[in-house]
């Protein structure tokens, strides 16, 4: 359960565009503080952060998230360095250096590229660098894109052998149906292999992000099948989550035997 979070030694934290852009851009400050506190107690932290396109949009005078791939790539090219700069400015206060890692789905499907990425992560973490990961939008195509960074985070967690994946969003937990609908109730615990029968999950469209509850559940299933515990909660609760408070939804990982059988 959540009490295990402070004991995790290798953690992947994923944050979505809508949680760190626009009027919520200020959430980068407490997010980094929470990551730094966990880093200070000896854990190895990887941050998977969306937000490059959303950060670049104002500089391209775009009011809405572009649907054209080439324009998305242009916005990402402008926004990615600004996003990393924003993180590094906050990390400076804790004496932590960020390392930028951009990946495509093809990188993790190609054995040589996958091996290189794994080695790079291991080296960065050994040097106490905090890797900040995003999809490499400038070279990705519609056919090979991850689609959302929830999936990317789960794949990175598997790649580096993480023992905890924290999926952050604007919603504090997984609900039995979309929050706001009558009868929607938060789910505190999802057992390993639980089919979530009767649960209705939907996608969200914030205008800047691409993920929703369905993508987070799919990512959580992937990670837990690989033996990685998953905690889903709101970005504003990240510090409490990493401190082991009972908050959000905890997805129980499969045992080593179950993972091998899967």
C-alpha positions in Angstrom: 0.0 0.0 0.0 1.0 3.7 0.0 3.0 3.2 3.2 5.6 1.4 0.9 6.3 4.6 -1.1 9.0 6.1 1.3 10.9 2.8 1.0 11.0 2.8 -2.8 14.5 3.1 -4.1 13.9 3.8 -7.8 10.8 5.9 -8.6 9.3 7.2 -11.9 7.0 10.2 -11.5 4.9 11.3 -14.4 3.2 14.7 -14.7 0.8 15.9 -17.4 0.7 19.1 -19.4 -2.5 20.4 -17.8 -0.9 20.1 -14.3 2.1 22.3 -15.1 1.0 24.8 -17.8 -1.3 27.7 -18.0 -2.7 28.8 -14.7 -1.2 25.8 -13.1 2.4 26.5 -14.1 3.1 27.3 -10.5 2.7 23.7 -9.5 6.2 23.1 -10.9 7.6 24.6 -7.7 6.0 22.2 -5.1 6.5 19.3 -7.6 10.2 19.9 -7.7 10.4 20.4 -3.9 8.7 17.0 -3.4 11.1 15.3 -5.9 14.1 16.9 -4.2 13.0 15.7 -0.8 12.7 12.2 -2.1 16.0 12.5 -3.8 17.6 13.8 -0.6 16.6 10.6 1.3 18.6 8.5 -1.2 16.0 7.4 -3.7 16.7 7.6 -7.5 14.1 9.7 -9.2 13.1 9.9 -12.9 10.5 12.5 -13.9 8.5 11.9 -17.1 7.1 15.3 -17.9 4.6 16.4 -20.6 4.3 20.0 -21.4 6.7 20.8 -24.2 3.9 21.5 -26.7 1.8 23.5 -24.2 4.9 25.5 -23.2 5.8 26.3 -26.8 2.3 27.3 -27.9 2.3 30.9 -26.7 5.6 31.5 -28.4 4.0 30.3 -31.7 1.0 32.5 -31.0 -1.2 29.4 -30.8 -4.4 29.6 -28.6 -5.3 25.9 -29.0 -3.2 22.7 -29.0 -2.3 22.1 -32.7 -3.6 19.0 -34.4 -1.1 19.1 -37.3 1.9 17.0 -36.5 4.4 19.4 -38.0 3.0 22.3 -35.9 3.1 20.1 -32.8 6.7 19.3 -33.6 7.5 23.0 -34.0 5.8 23.9 -30.7 7.7 21.1 -28.9 11.0 22.2 -30.3 10.4 25.7 -28.8 8.8 24.5 -25.6 11.1 21.6 -24.6 14.1 23.8 -23.8 11.9 26.3 -21.9 10.4 23.5 -19.9 13.7 22.0 -18.9 14.9 25.5 -18.0 11.9 26.0 -15.8 12.7 22.7 -14.0 16.4 23.4 -13.6 15.7 26.9 -12.1 13.8 25.2 -9.3 16.3 22.3 -9.0 19.1 24.7 -8.6 17.8 25.6 -5.1 18.3 22.0 -4.0 21.7 21.4 -5.7 20.3 18.9 -8.2 21.1 18.8 -11.9 18.6 17.7 -14.5 19.4 15.5 -17.5 17.2 15.7 -20.5 16.1 12.4 -22.1 14.0 12.4 -25.3 12.6 9.1 -26.5 10.5 7.7 -29.3 8.5 4.5 -29.2 11.0 3.1 -31.8 13.8 3.7 -29.3 12.3 1.3 -26.9 11.4 -1.3 -29.5 14.9 -1.4 -31.1 17.1 -3.6 -28.9 20.3 -1.6 -29.5 18.6 1.7 -28.8 16.8 0.2 -25.8 20.1 -1.0 -24.3 21.7 2.4 -24.9 18.8 4.1 -23.1 19.0 1.8 -20.2 22.7 2.4 -19.8 22.2 6.1 -20.0 19.5 6.1 -17.3 21.7 3.9 -15.0 24.6 6.2 -15.5 22.6 9.4 -14.8 21.1 7.9 -11.7 24.4 6.7 -10.4 25.7 10.2 -10.8 22.7 11.5 -8.8 21.3 13.4 -11.9 17.6 13.7 -12.1 16.5 12.6 -15.6 13.6 14.5 -17.1 12.0 12.4 -19.9 9.6 13.4 -22.7 8.6 12.0 -26.0 10.9 13.2 -28.8 8.1 15.1 -30.6 10.3 16.6 -33.2 11.1 13.3 -34.9 8.1 11.2 -33.9 5.4 10.3 -36.4 1.8 9.4 -35.9 2.6 5.8 -36.5 5.4 5.5 -33.9 4.2 7.9 -31.2 3.7 6.7 -27.6 0.4 8.5 -27.8 0.6 9.8 -24.2 3.2 10.0 -21.5 1.4 7.7 -19.2 2.4 4.8 -21.4 5.9 6.3 -21.8 6.3 6.5 -18.0 5.2 2.8 -17.6 7.7 1.7 -20.3 10.5 3.7 -18.7 9.6 2.3 -15.3 10.0 -1.2 -16.7 13.2 -0.3 -18.6 15.0 0.9 -15.5 13.5 -1.6 -13.0 11.6 0.9 -10.9 9.8 -0.3 -7.9 7.2 2.6 -7.9 5.5 4.6 -10.6 3.5 7.7 -9.6 1.0 9.0 -12.2 0.0 12.6 -11.5 -2.9 14.4 -13.0 -5.6 16.9 -12.1 -7.7 14.2 -10.5 -6.9 12.9 -7.0 -7.8 9.2 -7.7 -9.4 6.7 -10.0 -13.2 6.9 -9.7 -15.9 4.3 -10.4 -17.0 6.6 -13.2 -15.9 10.0 -14.5 -15.7 12.5 -11.6 -18.7 14.8 -11.5 -21.1 12.1 -12.7 -23.8 10.9 -10.2 -22.5 8.0 -8.1 -18.8 8.5 -8.9 -16.8 7.2 -6.0 -13.0 7.2 -5.5 -11.2 3.8 -5.5 -8.4 3.6 -2.9 -7.0 0.2 -3.9 -6.8 -2.0 -7.0 -5.6 -5.5 -6.5 -3.2 -7.2 -8.9 -5.1 -8.5 -11.9 -8.3 -6.8 -10.8 -10.4 -6.5 -14.1 -12.2 -3.4 -12.6 -15.5 -4.8 -13.6 -18.2 -2.2 -13.6 -15.8 0.7 -13.6 -16.4 3.4 -16.2 -13.3 5.3 -17.3 -13.2 8.1 -19.8 -10.8 10.4 -21.5 -10.2 14.0 -20.6 -9.6 16.9 -22.9 -8.1 19.8 -21.2 -7.0 21.5 -24.4 -3.3 21.0 -23.8 -3.0 17.3 -22.8 -3.8 14.0 -24.4 -4.3 11.5 -21.6 -7.3 10.6 -19.4 -8.3 8.0 -16.9 -8.3 5.2 -19.5 -4.6 5.9 -20.5 -3.6 5.9 -16.8 -5.4 2.6 -16.1 -3.7 1.1 -19.1 -0.3 2.3 -18.0 -0.9 1.1 -14.5 -1.9 -2.3 -15.7 1.3 -2.5 -17.8 3.5 -1.5 -14.9 1.9 -3.7 -12.3 2.1 -6.7 -14.7 5.8 -6.0 -14.7 5.9 -6.1 -10.9 5.9 -2.3 -10.3 3.6 -0.7 -7.8 1.6 2.3 -9.1 0.1 5.3 -7.3 -2.3 7.5 -9.1 -3.1 10.9 -7.6 -3.3 14.7 -8.2 -0.2 16.7 -8.8 -0.9 18.9 -5.8 -0.7 15.8 -3.5 2.7 14.6 -4.8 4.6 15.4 -1.6 2.0 13.5 0.5 2.1 10.6 -1.9 5.8 10.2 -1.8 5.8 10.5 2.0 3.5 7.4 2.1 0.2 9.0 3.0 -3.0 7.1 2.1 -4.0 9.2 -0.8 -5.1 8.5 -4.4 -5.4 5.0 -5.9 -2.8 2.3 -5.2 -2.4 -0.4 -7.8 -0.9 -3.5 -6.3 2.0 -5.0 -8.4 1.9 -8.6 -9.5 4.3 -10.9 -7.7 7.5 -12.1 -9.3 5.9 -15.4 -10.2 2.8 -13.7 -11.7 5.0 -11.3 -13.7 7.0 -14.2 -15.1 3.8 -16.1 -16.0 2.4 -13.0 -17.7 
